[in-house]
Amino acid sequence: MKKEIHEPAHFSRKDFFKALFGSFVIGLTFLFKGSLVSYAIKMGWYNVILVLFTTFLVVSLEIYALSYKFVVHRKERPFYEFWSKRFFAITISTFIAIYFSIYIYGINSFLTQIEILKVTSAVFMPAAITGAAVEVLKEF
């Protein structure tokens, strides 16, 4: 029996909050791994940029492979519009979730602003990928 695949629904505020929740849960998990924070603080800027670039690439591939390829009317829903709504919502919600976690647990009190940025970029990859998966797999 063949499973019917549904066309992805239009993006909504509810989807933003689903991505935020997924990013928050996974972000907390990785934020409290002491070794990740230690590694992140020691990362060079090249590594920070590489992590961010890789994350953006994986999230974009997730959006296409898990969601956009099921769009039937592609002329009415071009990829750049489909992608941009989801991509920016996922990345913004992920940064919000990570920064919120850092500040509510007081981690910011013993890290410099540069170290916070490095830790955020390290936690960003798993949190954003999960946020994207939660958002794009909502129909399945």
N, C-alpha and C positions, 0 to 999 in steps of 0.2 A: 504494500500500500504506500503510495507516494504522499509525502508530507507536503501540504500546501504552504508555500512561502508567501508571507504578507509583505506588501510594499511598506517601506518605512513611513511612519506618520510625520506630519510636519512638526518642526521643533517648537517646544513650548517652555514656559517658565517651570513647569513641573519637571521637565527633562533637565533643566539647569540644576534644580535642587536634588535630583537623583544623582547627577554627576558629582555634586558637592558632597553628598552623603557618602558615596563610594570612595571619593578621594579622602575624605575625613577619616573614615575607618581604616583604610590602608595606610594613610599618612601617619596616623597614631601608632600603628604597628611598627612601622619602620623608624619613626622618630625616636622610639624608646629602645632601639637596638644600639647599645653604647658603641659598638664597633663602627657602625655606619656614621655616627656623629663624629667619632675620632678620625675616620678616614676622610670624611667630608671637609673637616677643618684643615686637613693637610693637602687637600686637592689644589692643583695649580689651576690657573684660569683657563688653560687649554682644555683641561678635563671638565671644567664647569661648562664651557661652551660645547664640548663634545656630548656631554650628558643631555644638555638642553636640545641640541640639534637632533640627537638620536630619539629623544622623547617626542619631539615634534613630528619626526618622520614616522615613528611607530603609531602615534595617534592618528596621523593622516591615513596611513595604511589601514588601520582598524576601521576608520570611518568609511573608507572605500570598500574594503573587502567584506566587512560585516553588515554594511548597511546600504551604501549607494548602489552597489551592483544589483540590488533588488528593486531599484526604482524603474518603473515601467515607462513613464512619460518623461524621458530625460530632456527633451526640448523645453518642457514646461518647468523642469527642476534641474537647471544646469549644476554641474559638479561644484563650481566655485561658490555658488550660493549655499548649496547643501553643506559643503565642507566648512565654509567660513562660520556659519551659525553654530555648528557643533564644535568646531575646533576652538574658537575663541571662548565659547561658554565653558568648555572642558578645561582649558588652560587657566582661565580666570577663576573658575570655581576651585581648581586645585590649589592655586596660589593663596586664595582666601582661606581654604581649609588648613593649609600648612602654617601660614602666618598666625591664624587664630589659635592653633594648637601650641605653637611656640610661645605665644603671649599668655595664654590661660595657664600654662604650666610653669611660667616664669623662666623658661629656658633663655629668654632674652636677657635676663639679669646677669648671666655669667658668660655670655658670648658677645663678641663685638659685632657691629653691623655687617662687616665683611664675612665673619664666620656664620652669621645667620643666613646671609645670602648663599653661602656655600652649602650649608646644611639643607636649606630650602631646595637648592638645585639637585642635591643628592636624593632627597625624599620625593622630589617632583616626578621622577621617572615612574616608580611603581604606583604612585598615587594617581597620576594622570592617565596611565594605561588602564588602571582599574576604573577610574571615572569615565573614561571613554567606553569601556566594555559595558559598564552599567547602563550608560546612555544609549549606545547603539544596539544593544541586545534587548532593549525593553519590549520589543514585539514578540520575542521568541519564548 
